[in-house]
Amino acid sequence: MELGQANDSTGRVLGDRYQLLSYSTRGRGWDEYHALDLDTNDRVLIKILSTSISEDVEFLRRLTLDIATASFIDHPHVQRVFDWGRSGEVVYLVTETFRGVSLQLLLDRGHQLTAAQATKLGFEIASGLNAVHQSGLCHGDISPSNLLIGTDGSSKLANFFLAN
């Protein structure tokens, strides 16, 4: 499925609050959608967890605790976590939108970071990781797929709530 493409889930409303607008990407264990928060009229990202993860009771228990903790992290280099829920058989997470792409996608497309860009990225992500650790969470998967590079050159650490 292509970025921005509509599918069977497009238009669906989760938790009487989040309307799925378009498909964004596939992660390890989830599909991500651009969505509209009908309560606030804000754009958000929704990660719909795979069925195998959604049915794992112990994982969901830990995830709930991690999301509750993660929702208090407010750092410029950490993707904000807003909410989570269950709608029928679907378990979903709600995060902030971020205009950019993963470092993995940039590398896959043949882009290389300059020394200055790599240094800036390293400092920003280390600062965000420190905030995550200060909250008592551990990321567990610092990899290019979890480092977001913004169209403005900023960066964010993503998906730490799913990595444990």
Secondary structure, DSSP 8 states (H G I E B T S, - for coil): --TT---TTTT-EETTTEEEEEEEEEETTEEEEEEEETTT--EEEEEEE-HHHHT-HHHHHHHHHHHHHHTT---TTB--EEEEEEETTEEEEEEE--SEEEHHHHHHTT----HHHHHHHHHHHHHHHHHHHHTT------SGGGEEEETTS-EEE--GGG--
